[in-house]
Structures are given as structure tokens and as C-alpha cells.
Amino acid sequence: MKDSAKPRTDPRIVRTRQLLKDAFIELLQEMDIEKISVNRIAERATINRVTFYLHYRDIPDMLEKMADDMIEELQAAVEQPPPPSRSSDDIDSVKLVNLLEHIAANAKFYKVVLGKKRTPIFTERLLKMLSESVALRMKELGSDSIMTKAGIQKDIAIWYGSASLIGTIVAWIQHDMPYTPQYLAKQFSLLRRHQFIDKPL
């Protein structure tokens, strides 16, 4: 039987890319993204420029791959198997908690790219992921969807649902995460129950 598992990346490659990622995040805390150069990233990561180019074509390519990794990690967090015997609403809540817990566990990264130095590529990728999640949830509910029953256009519902969630997440990050992931998820669920919106996750 063919093994379809993702091939394991060499630990040395993982370590070097982590050094580059950490260096980029540190620099982004200190200066505007336009001022960040490959030389500065390499110097901060304590590697040479040649090593940087073994992993990335340039800084935009690095950002693309970092955004890909971010979404992959978020998807993995959201898709963790929920506890058995849970209702659909409970499963949605668990998924949201998993998402928020992952963000909280990687707070330094998310506070920079979604908070203080909001970087478009990361915000856009997260919004796309959330929009797809809202669309899938609406498709699963079909004619039972509150949005469908209320006569609200599907695309408008998707825009509103995903934007409200990413807005809440970004505000939570910008305010230094004053609530636990569990509490925030519960509050968000309560809000949505009063706004005739299908849950996004």
C-alpha cells in the first residue's frame, strides 16, 4: 500500500527556516517591512546570505511560504478530532477553541503579523481560510441554515461571518489576549446566536 503521508523535512532545514522566521519576526517588531533586507534577516539569524537563498528566492517568497505554513498549522489545529458524543454546535465551539489556543501558543508570531505590524499576506490567508470554513458550514446546514431561512445571500453571509471572526481575533491579539481561548470562543458563540449567523468553524 502506497504511503501518502507527507515526507519528513530534514531537521536541519526545519531549524534553519525557524531561525529565519524568528529573525524576520524580531526585525518586523523593530522596523517597517520595507526596511527589512535579506542581509538583515541573515545577520539576525546568524547565517549567511547564501544559506537564505538555499531556502527562499527573496523576501516575498519567504512571506508566501511562512503564510502557507501558518495556514497549514491552523488547519491542523482546527481539524483535531473533537471529543465523542458532541453536538454540531459543541464541535464548532471546540474547533474555535483549538484555533484560538494555537494562536495563543504562538502569540509572539501572531501579535506581530496580525496585530502590531499587521502584514497583508497573513491577514488575507487567514480570512480566506475562515471564508472557506463559513461556506462549508453553510453548505452542511443547507436549507436548515438560519441565513438561508432569513433570505440572506450566501456570499454576503460568508463575508460577514468570516470578517466578524477575523476582526474579533485581531482585536483580541491587539489587546494582548485578555481572555482565555475558551472564554472568547464562548462569548463569540453567544454573540452569533443573537445575530442570525451560522458558526464559521
C-alpha positions as CSV (number, residue, x, y, z in Angstrom):
1,M,0.0,0.0,0.0
2,K,1.4,3.4,-1.1
3,D,2.3,5.7,1.8
4,S,0.6,9.0,1.1
5,A,2.0,10.6,4.3
6,K,3.8,13.9,3.8
7,P,7.6,13.3,3.5
8,R,9.5,14.4,6.6
9,T,11.6,17.5,6.2
10,D,15.3,17.3,7.2
11,P,15.5,18.7,10.8
12,R,18.4,20.9,9.7
13,I,16.1,22.6,7.1
14,V,13.4,23.0,9.7
15,R,15.9,24.5,12.2
16,T,17.3,27.0,9.6
17,R,13.8,28.1,8.5
18,Q,12.8,28.6,12.1
19,L,15.9,30.8,12.7
20,L,15.0,32.8,9.6
21,K,11.3,33.1,10.7
22,D,12.3,34.2,14.2
23,A,14.8,36.7,12.8
24,F,12.1,38.2,10.4
25,I,9.6,38.5,13.3
26,E,12.1,40.2,15.5
27,L,13.0,42.7,12.8
28,L,9.4,43.3,12.0
29,Q,8.9,44.3,15.6
30,E,11.6,46.9,15.2
31,M,11.1,48.4,11.7
32,D,8.7,48.6,8.8
33,I,8.7,45.6,6.5
34,E,10.0,47.7,3.6
35,K,13.3,48.3,5.5
36,I,13.9,44.6,6.1
37,S,16.6,43.2,3.8
38,V,17.9,39.7,3.2
39,N,21.2,40.8,4.8
40,R,19.5,41.9,8.0
41,I,17.5,38.7,8.2
42,A,20.6,36.6,7.7
43,E,22.6,38.6,10.1
44,R,19.9,38.3,12.8
45,A,19.5,34.6,12.2
46,T,23.3,34.2,12.4
47,I,23.6,32.6,9.0
48,N,25.0,33.8,5.7
49,R,23.1,35.2,2.7
50,V,23.8,32.1,0.6
51,T,22.0,30.0,3.2
52,F,19.0,32.2,2.9
53,Y,18.8,31.7,-0.8
54,L,19.0,28.0,-0.4
55,H,15.6,28.2,1.2
56,Y,13.9,31.2,-0.4
57,R,14.1,33.2,-3.6
58,D,13.6,36.5,-1.9
59,I,11.7,38.1,1.0
60,P,8.3,37.9,-0.8
61,D,8.9,34.2,-1.4
62,M,9.7,33.8,2.3
63,L,6.5,35.5,3.3
64,E,4.5,33.3,0.9
65,K,6.0,30.1,2.5
66,M,5.5,31.5,6.0
67,A,1.9,32.2,5.2
68,D,1.4,28.7,3.8
69,D,3.0,27.2,7.0
70,M,0.7,29.3,9.1
71,I,-2.5,28.1,7.4
72,E,-1.3,24.5,7.5
73,E,-0.7,24.8,11.2
74,L,-4.1,26.5,11.8
75,Q,-5.9,23.8,9.8
76,A,-4.2,21.1,11.7
77,A,-5.2,22.7,15.0
78,V,-8.8,23.2,13.9
79,E,-9.1,19.6,12.5
80,Q,-8.1,17.9,15.7
81,P,-10.7,15.1,16.4
82,P,-13.4,16.5,18.7
83,P,-14.4,14.6,21.9
84,P,-17.1,11.9,21.2
85,S,-20.8,12.5,21.7
86,R,-20.7,16.2,20.9
87,S,-23.4,18.1,19.2
88,S,-22.7,20.1,16.0
89,D,-22.7,23.3,18.0
90,D,-20.3,21.9,20.5
91,I,-17.9,20.7,17.7
92,D,-17.9,24.2,16.2
93,S,-17.0,25.6,19.6
94,V,-14.2,23.1,20.1
95,K,-12.8,24.0,16.7
96,L,-12.8,27.6,17.5
97,V,-11.1,27.0,20.9
98,N,-8.4,24.9,19.1
99,L,-7.8,27.8,16.6
100,L,-7.5,30.3,19.4
101,E,-5.3,28.1,21.6
102,H,-2.9,27.6,18.6
103,I,-2.8,31.4,18.2
104,A,-2.2,31.9,22.0
105,A,0.6,29.3,22.0
106,N,2.3,31.2,19.1
107,A,1.5,34.6,20.5
108,K,4.8,36.3,19.5
109,F,4.3,35.5,15.8
110,Y,0.6,36.4,15.6
111,K,1.0,39.6,17.7
112,V,3.4,40.8,15.0
113,V,1.8,39.6,11.7
114,L,-1.9,40.1,12.7
115,G,-1.5,42.7,15.5
116,K,1.1,45.4,15.8
117,K,2.7,45.2,12.3
118,R,-0.3,43.7,10.5
119,T,1.0,42.1,7.3
120,P,-1.5,41.8,4.5
121,I,-0.4,38.4,3.2
122,F,-1.1,36.7,6.6
123,T,-4.4,38.5,7.2
124,E,-5.6,37.7,3.7
125,R,-4.7,34.0,4.0
126,L,-6.4,33.7,7.4
127,L,-9.5,35.5,6.0
128,K,-9.6,33.1,3.0
129,M,-9.4,30.1,5.4
130,L,-12.2,31.4,7.5
131,S,-14.3,32.3,4.5
132,E,-13.9,28.7,3.2
133,S,-14.9,27.4,6.6
134,V,-18.0,29.6,6.7
135,A,-19.0,28.4,3.2
136,L,-18.5,24.8,4.1
137,R,-20.6,25.2,7.3
138,M,-23.4,26.8,5.3
139,K,-23.3,24.0,2.8
140,E,-23.6,21.4,5.5
141,L,-26.6,23.1,7.0
142,G,-28.3,23.6,3.6
143,S,-31.9,24.7,4.0
144,D,-31.6,24.5,7.8
145,S,-29.2,27.4,7.8
146,I,-30.5,30.4,9.7
147,M,-29.1,32.6,6.9
148,T,-31.0,30.7,4.2
149,K,-34.2,30.9,6.2
150,A,-33.7,34.6,6.7
151,G,-33.3,35.1,2.9
152,I,-29.7,36.4,3.2
153,Q,-27.4,36.0,0.2
154,K,-24.8,33.3,0.7
155,D,-21.8,35.5,-0.4
156,I,-22.9,38.3,2.0
157,A,-23.2,35.8,4.8
158,I,-19.8,34.4,4.1
159,W,-18.2,37.9,4.0
160,Y,-19.9,38.9,7.3
161,G,-19.2,35.7,9.1
162,S,-15.5,35.5,8.2
163,A,-15.0,39.2,8.7
164,S,-16.6,39.2,12.2
165,L,-14.4,36.3,13.3
166,I,-11.1,37.7,12.0
167,G,-12.0,41.1,13.4
168,T,-12.5,39.6,16.8
169,I,-9.3,37.6,16.6
170,V,-7.2,40.6,15.6
171,A,-8.8,42.8,18.3
172,W,-8.1,40.0,20.9
173,I,-4.4,39.9,19.8
174,Q,-4.0,43.7,19.7
175,H,-5.3,43.9,23.3
176,D,-2.7,41.3,24.4
177,M,-5.2,38.4,24.6
178,P,-7.0,39.5,27.8
179,Y,-9.4,36.5,27.7
180,T,-8.7,32.7,27.5
181,P,-9.4,31.0,24.2
182,Q,-12.2,29.1,25.9
183,Y,-13.9,32.2,27.2
184,L,-13.5,34.1,24.0
185,A,-14.9,31.2,22.0
186,K,-17.9,31.0,24.3
187,Q,-18.5,34.8,24.1
188,F,-18.3,34.7,20.3
189,S,-20.8,31.8,20.1
190,L,-23.2,33.8,22.3
191,L,-22.9,36.8,20.1
192,R,-23.5,34.8,16.9
193,R,-26.6,33.2,18.3
194,H,-28.1,36.7,18.6
195,Q,-27.0,37.8,15.2
196,F,-28.6,35.1,12.9
197,I,-25.2,33.9,11.6
198,D,-24.0,30.4,11.1
199,K,-21.0,29.4,13.0
200,P,-17.8,29.7,10.9
201,L,-15.8,26.7,12.2
